[in-house]
Amino acid sequence: MFEEPLKTKILTRHEKEMGIQVAEMEKYKYICSQQEGCDIGKRAYFEWTQKYGKKVREWLESLSDDEINHLFEALSERIKIYIFEKAH
């Protein structure tokens, strides 16, 4: 669970969108690493940004605040904690 100081932070929509993008990058990294038989590391983040970054940002911008909140809440605790720690 979140530590108490993390619970009190209010995330902006942009921060939540970043969390959703991080989760998508992590999925991409996992799939590519499985296909190559080894951890491809930061290369996956670069590739994801080049291939999908713009389209995902446009898609996220088209969603309502409620939809963004729902997607963010569905993220893993690890990613939510990462975003809370990096916020503000």
C-alpha positions in Angstrom: 0.0 0.0 0.0 1.0 3.7 -0.3 2.8 5.3 2.5 0.8 8.1 4.2 2.7 11.0 2.4 2.0 9.5 -1.0 -1.7 9.1 -0.3 -2.0 12.9 0.4 -0.6 14.0 -2.9 -3.1 15.0 -5.5 -2.0 14.0 -9.0 -2.7 16.2 -12.0 -4.3 14.7 -15.1 -0.9 15.0 -16.8 0.8 12.9 -14.1 -1.9 10.3 -14.4 -1.5 10.2 -18.2 2.3 9.8 -17.6 1.6 6.8 -15.4 -0.6 5.2 -18.1 2.2 5.7 -20.6 4.8 4.2 -18.3 2.6 1.1 -17.9 2.2 0.8 -21.7 6.0 1.1 -22.1 6.5 -1.6 -19.5 4.2 -3.9 -21.4 6.0 -3.2 -24.6 9.4 -3.9 -22.9 8.1 -7.2 -21.5 6.7 -8.4 -24.8 9.9 -7.5 -26.8 12.2 -8.9 -24.2 10.2 -12.2 -24.3 10.5 -12.3 -28.0 14.2 -11.7 -28.0 14.9 -14.0 -25.1 16.6 -11.3 -23.0 15.9 -8.0 -21.3 16.2 -5.3 -24.0 16.3 -2.6 -21.4 16.0 1.1 -22.2 15.8 0.4 -25.9 12.2 -0.7 -25.4 11.3 2.8 -24.0 12.9 4.5 -27.0 11.2 2.2 -29.5 7.8 2.6 -27.8 8.1 6.4 -27.8 9.0 6.4 -31.5 6.3 3.9 -32.5 3.4 4.7 -30.2 4.1 7.8 -28.1 2.3 10.3 -30.2 -0.8 8.1 -30.9 -1.1 7.2 -27.2 -0.8 10.8 -26.1 -3.5 11.8 -28.6 -5.7 9.0 -27.4 -5.3 10.0 -23.7 -6.0 13.6 -24.5 -9.3 12.5 -26.1 -10.5 10.8 -22.9 -12.6 12.4 -20.1 -11.1 13.0 -16.7 -13.2 10.0 -15.4 -11.8 7.7 -18.0 -8.2 8.8 -17.1 -8.9 8.3 -13.4 -10.3 4.8 -14.1 -7.3 3.8 -16.2 -4.8 5.2 -13.6 -6.6 3.3 -10.8 -6.2 0.1 -12.7 -2.4 0.4 -12.9 -0.1 -1.7 -10.8 0.8 -0.4 -7.3 4.5 -0.2 -8.4 3.7 2.2 -11.2 1.3 4.3 -9.1 4.0 4.6 -6.4 6.6 5.6 -9.0 4.3 8.4 -10.3 3.4 9.6 -6.8 7.1 9.7 -5.9 7.9 11.7 -9.0 4.9 14.0 -8.8 5.4 17.7 -8.1 
